[in-house]
């Protein structure tokens, strides 16, 4: 059985880069962030219903790609990110997302620290709230008693730290 590892955390903390690097290192596949492609295809601002569609699309994409995984499946984001995003933007969260967080767990969550410089991107919304969101993710993972580690360091050191943490758990 494959081990599913979620790469999570605030905006602009190297999640996508780290997910790809880990998949290359472990010679397996990775799941991209569904929201990025979905929002790029919109010809309007996203709305609350879009976030629920993104959550469902993320899980569907993960299941498709999981069929090709070898030993590990690295996932660029997970539903706690969707929950936090929804709650911050709309002060609520659909029960479907909350239920899936409970029944769709990962073998390890790597929480990316905010010690990388901010990189502008049209889809990023909160450069001044990264530490706040890091604390929210940390609390979410801790309060749910999920297996997680914080990944810190500049780019190459962050990758090396992540490899060590994966090795520690598996």
N, C-alpha and C positions, 0 to 999 in steps of 0.2 A: 504494500500500500504506500502511496506517495505521501510525503509530508508537505502540508500546505503552509507557506510562510507569507504573511501579509506584511507589506512595507507600508507604514502608516505615518501620519504626522501632519503638521501644518504645511501651508503653502511654501513653496520655494525652499524645501529642505533636502532636495536631491532624491526624492522617492523614485521617480521614473528612471533616472540614471542608475541608482543603486539596484533597482529591480533587474534591469537589463544586464548589468555587470555580474550580479550573482547568478543569473540564469546562464550566462556565458561560462562563468567559472565552473559551475556544476554541470555543464553540458545538458541543459534541459530547456524547457520552454518557460515563458513568462506571460502573465496576463496584463495587457496595457490598461490604463485608466480609461474606462468607457466614457466618462463624462467629457473628456477633452474632445474626442471625435464627435460626440453627440452635439455638444454646444457649437463646435465649428460648423456643423451642418445647418444650424438654425439660422433663419433669416430675420430673427427678432430676438429680443431679450428673453432669457429663460424665465419660466414661472414655476410655481410650486409643483404642478403636475409633472413638469419635466424632471424634477429631481427624483420623483418616484419612478419614472420610466428609466432614468439613469441607474437607479439602484437595481431594478429588475434586469436591465441590460448587462450590468456588471456581473451579476451572478450567472446569467445565461452564458456570457462570454467565458467566464471562468470554467464552467462545466464543459464547454466545447474544447477549450485548450487543455484541460486536465487529462483528456483522453490521450494526449501526446506526451505527457510529462514522464520524466525518468527520475525516480527517487524523490525529487523536490518539485514543487510548483510555486514559483514566486509571483505574488500578486501585487500589482501597483495600485494600492488603496484597498479599502474594504468598507463595510457598511457603517462602521462607527463614524467614519469620515462623513458619510452621507447624513447620518443622524445629526452630527454636530453642525454641519452646513445648514441643514433644514431648520434646526432649532434656532440657529443664529439669525437666519434670514426671515423665518416665518413664525418664530416663537411656539412651535409645535413640531410633532413628528408623526407621520402616519404609522398606525399600528403594524402594518405589513413590514416596515423597516425594523421596528423594534422586535417583532417576532423573529425575523430572519437573523438578527444579531444574536439572538439566544440560541437558535438551532443551526446556525452556520458558523462554526468555530474553526479557528486555525490552530495548527500545532505550535506555532510561534508567531508573535507579532514583533516586528522590529520598528520601534518608535524613533523616528528621525528627529534629532535635536535641532535647535534653531541657530546653530553656530556656523552655518554657511552664510555668505552674503546673499541678500535679497537679489533676485533676478526678475526684472520686469517681464510681464507677460500679459496680454490682453485679458486672459481669463482669471488672473489673480486679482483678488479684491482687498486684501487686508495686510499690507506690509507692516503696519504699526501694531498688529495684534498677534504676531507670531508667538511670543512668549505666553500670552493669554491662552491661545489655542493649544500650545504644547501642554500646558497645565490641565486643560480640559481633557485632552486625549489621555494623558497620564492617569488622571482620576477615573476616566471611563474604563480603561484597561484594568487598573488596580481594583476598582470597586466590583468589577465582574469576575475578579480572580482569574484573569486570563494570563497565560504564559507570555511574558513580554520582556524585552530588553531595550534599553535606550542606546541608540547608535549615534556617536559623536565623532567629531574630527573633520578636518578638511577632506577634500575629495578622495584621494588615495588612501588616507588613513581611515576614513569612514568605511571604505570598502574592506580594508583589512580587518577593521574592528567587527564588521558584520560577518565576515567569514569566520572569525574566531567565535563569535556568539552562536552562529549556526553549528559550528563544531562542538561547542560546549553542550548544546541541547541534543545533538544527534550524532 
